[in-house]
Amino acid sequence: MAEAVRTLIILGADGDLTSRLLLPALGQLLTEEDKRRVTLLGAGMHDWDAKRWRSVVEASFATVDAEGPAVDALLDGTDFVSGDVTDPDHLRELLSRADGTPALYFALPPAVTKEVCAGLAEIDLPEGLRLALEKPFGTDKRSAAALNRRLAKLVPEDQVHRIDHFLGNSTVQNLFGLRFSNRIFEPLWRSEHIARVDIVYDEGLGLEGRAGYYDHAGALVDMLQSHLLQVLAVTAMEPPSTMSAADIRDAKGIVIRATHVWNDDAIANSHRGRYTKGRVDGRELRSYVDENGVDPDRNTETLAQVTFGIDTWRWAGVPFTLRSGKAIGRQRHEIVITFRDAQRVPKGLRGAAHPTRLRIRLGPDVMQLELNTNGPGDPHYLSRASLEADFGPGSLLAYGEVLADLFDGNPSLSVRGDTAEECWRIVAPVLSAWGDGEVPLEDYPAGSDGPSDWPAIP
């Protein structure tokens, strides 16, 4: 069993990701596991002293009411080191301050991450060092492969955690229990019984000041390539023999290697849109092109919808549509499994027999099974009923689950190197078609459901 991480060093600790997501998750984790001891060291370009850094940590911890002996111990010993995180001497200094097994968390853009890895190659690294890298991993398949080769010279693959916090979402993890411990679902989880699968992550938020990153990435890279393909893999994977990292990552890898754009036609099976001014939940949003820091000539999409196929025996012929957008009026975070129609409805039953649908919602964590029933009024008339189960919130935030696995040396929820490369291979035809202008960039008003002429998602 891997030795637990004793020191967490966050590179880019003075950024938004750290204060908004990492630190609250860390505080919650230490509150839940009050016997865990972790030393926290922040590193960044700002000229912060220990007092300023501690105030940032305390403010983030307060958002989740973090408290207890493990929290107090961390706050007593935390420090911040200013400097260039790409400089080998600075990296050597940071690692020299580690107590026990350290983890380096790269809360950095991909270009800076690449330079940090080059710096690490010039120094001696402590045994057991774990590296946690935020998405996107590279900018295309070639750059991802190059980064993988660089990482392989630093530490073994099982000590590299390519972070996808979506896999830490409690509902995504609940898919394992739902599928593999209930005989009612797994026999039907295949092309003979399932007509289509849709994975949707639409949100009401606009750009929210993230132009520096988002205007270069867009919805396709930011969400579909980085996150929703991983959700697809968990939804479509074969039952693993165990819940070990090796078995789960192998099963996901098989799915990802078999995934491609539907009919290999990126022009016909992809759509992109960009929001214009409108109103969402009582808030006025400017057009995306008028947001601070946006270059309209980049033609960055804020809504992406692509249909994929999976060339395996289980899923041949089943379309998997992935969609994610910003400034959408109806927030949807869900996996929708649409089953095939009943083979025959007996004569005498009136009304429409709609497809059975299983909706697995990702926050709030709810499962909903939509069925056809008859009665209680006219016993010969079909109506719609919904069976609902509330999974309840997980004990930890998604990033808390990610950090717990990082500390314990369990890469089950991280993305394996070959899978990271394959995800870029999957979306490459779409990026090419969009870059060549072969798929129109369609406007949609903020607060709407997107362009009205796109293929509907049930």
Summary of the structure (lengths in Angstrom):
residues: 458
radius of gyration: 23.3
end to end distance: 44.9
largest distance: 80.5
contacts: 1526
relative contact order: 0.15
helix: 38%
strand: 23%
